[in-house]
Amino acid sequence: MRAVICIHSGERYALPLWAVRRVTEVSTIARVPRSPPALLGVMNQQGRVACVIDLGPLVGLKPRPARPEGRVVMLQRPRGDVGLYVAEVAGIESLPSDGEPLPQPLGAACATVELAEGPVKLIDAELLQRAIDNLVEA
């Protein structure tokens, strides 16, 4: 499996490459009144409005504000433009198909694999999409 490796709150996460449309820089994010903390706001993405969601709460971490040096991973979705805010994107890696299940699933993170650079938590794209839908529709 090929995956985009993201770093967030010091942890490494793998998003399946087929679930990622592109990676972009953080532009001006407009906060949405009364939105949950994980929904950082909306930003202009190639002339379209895209929701920007902090990856942290989707993988069991506390929400954190977006920083200008971070990245937004735009996802392939059948409806609505959504990007995940991450601190850094480390690149694309080929991962073994058999990950070790996490003792306690952390949101959309469900397994881990060992790479030369250290452990990477695998994100289940279906669980991620459901979590995003629940957040955006709330």
C-alpha positions as CSV (number, residue, x, y, z in Angstrom):
1,M,0.0,0.0,0.0
2,R,1.3,3.5,-0.9
3,A,0.5,6.2,1.6
4,V,1.1,9.8,2.3
5,I,3.0,10.1,5.6
6,C,1.9,13.0,7.8
7,I,3.4,14.2,11.0
8,H,1.1,15.7,13.6
9,S,1.7,16.3,17.3
10,G,5.0,14.4,17.0
11,E,3.3,11.2,15.7
12,R,3.5,9.8,12.2
13,Y,0.3,8.8,10.3
14,A,-0.3,7.2,7.0
15,L,-3.2,8.2,4.8
16,P,-3.8,5.8,1.8
17,L,-2.6,7.6,-1.3
18,W,-5.8,6.8,-3.2
19,A,-7.7,8.9,-0.6
20,V,-5.5,12.0,-1.1
21,R,-6.2,14.5,-3.9
22,R,-3.3,16.9,-3.2
23,V,-1.2,18.6,-0.5
24,T,-1.3,22.4,-0.2
25,E,0.0,25.1,2.0
26,V,-2.2,26.7,4.7
27,S,-3.9,29.8,3.4
28,T,-6.1,32.1,5.3
29,I,-8.6,30.0,7.3
30,A,-11.9,31.7,8.2
31,R,-13.4,30.4,11.4
32,V,-17.0,29.1,11.3
33,P,-19.0,30.4,14.3
34,R,-20.2,27.8,16.8
35,S,-18.3,25.0,15.0
36,P,-16.6,22.3,17.0
37,P,-12.9,22.9,17.8
38,A,-11.7,20.2,15.3
39,L,-13.3,22.2,12.4
40,L,-10.7,24.8,12.0
41,G,-12.7,26.7,9.5
42,V,-12.9,27.2,5.7
43,M,-10.3,28.3,3.2
44,N,-10.2,29.1,-0.5
45,Q,-8.9,26.1,-2.4
46,Q,-8.5,26.8,-6.1
47,G,-11.6,29.0,-6.2
48,R,-13.7,26.7,-4.1
49,V,-14.6,26.7,-0.4
50,A,-13.0,23.8,1.5
51,C,-13.5,22.8,5.1
52,V,-10.3,22.4,7.0
53,I,-10.3,19.9,9.8
54,D,-7.6,19.3,12.4
55,L,-6.3,15.7,12.0
56,G,-5.7,15.4,15.8
57,P,-9.2,14.8,17.1
58,L,-9.8,12.3,14.2
59,V,-7.0,10.1,15.6
60,G,-7.5,10.5,19.3
61,L,-5.5,13.7,20.0
62,K,-6.6,17.1,21.3
63,P,-7.5,19.8,18.7
64,R,-4.9,22.4,18.0
65,P,-4.9,25.6,16.0
66,A,-3.5,25.7,12.5
67,R,-0.1,27.2,12.1
68,P,1.1,28.9,8.8
69,E,3.9,26.4,8.4
70,G,1.5,23.4,8.5
71,R,0.0,21.6,5.5
72,V,-3.5,20.8,4.3
73,V,-4.0,17.4,2.8
74,M,-7.0,17.7,0.5
75,L,-9.0,14.4,0.4
76,Q,-10.7,12.6,-2.5
77,R,-14.4,12.8,-1.5
78,P,-17.6,12.2,-3.4
79,R,-19.1,15.4,-1.9
80,G,-17.7,18.6,-0.5
81,D,-14.0,19.7,-0.4
82,V,-12.3,18.8,2.8
83,G,-8.7,19.2,3.9
84,L,-6.9,17.8,6.9
85,Y,-4.6,20.1,8.7
86,V,-1.3,18.4,9.6
87,A,1.9,19.9,11.0
88,E,4.0,18.4,8.2
89,V,3.9,16.0,5.2
90,A,7.0,13.7,5.1
91,G,6.3,12.2,1.7
92,I,4.9,9.1,0.1
93,E,6.0,5.6,1.3
94,S,5.2,2.0,0.3
95,L,3.9,0.3,3.5
96,P,3.5,-3.4,4.3
97,S,0.0,-4.5,4.0
98,D,-0.1,-6.1,7.4
99,G,-0.1,-3.7,10.3
100,E,-0.3,-4.5,13.9
101,P,-3.7,-3.6,15.3
102,L,-3.6,-0.9,17.9
103,P,-4.6,-2.1,21.4
104,Q,-7.2,0.6,21.5
105,P,-8.2,2.2,18.2
106,L,-7.6,5.9,18.2
107,G,-10.4,7.3,16.1
108,A,-9.6,6.6,12.5
109,A,-6.1,5.3,13.4
110,C,-6.5,1.5,13.6
111,A,-3.0,-0.1,13.2
112,T,0.7,0.5,13.2
113,V,3.6,-0.5,11.1
114,E,7.3,-0.2,11.7
115,L,9.4,1.7,9.2
116,A,13.1,2.6,9.3
117,E,12.2,6.1,10.6
118,G,10.0,4.6,13.4
119,P,6.4,3.6,13.9
120,V,3.6,4.9,11.6
121,K,-0.1,4.7,12.6
122,L,-2.3,3.6,9.7
123,I,-5.5,5.6,9.1
124,D,-8.5,3.7,7.9
125,A,-10.0,5.8,5.1
126,E,-13.5,4.7,5.6
127,L,-13.4,5.4,9.4
128,L,-11.9,8.8,8.5
129,Q,-14.6,9.7,6.1
130,R,-17.4,8.7,8.6
131,A,-15.7,10.8,11.3
132,I,-15.4,13.8,8.9
133,D,-19.1,13.4,7.8
134,N,-20.2,13.4,11.4
135,L,-18.1,16.5,12.2
136,V,-19.1,18.5,9.2
137,E,-22.8,17.7,9.4
138,A,-23.0,18.4,13.2
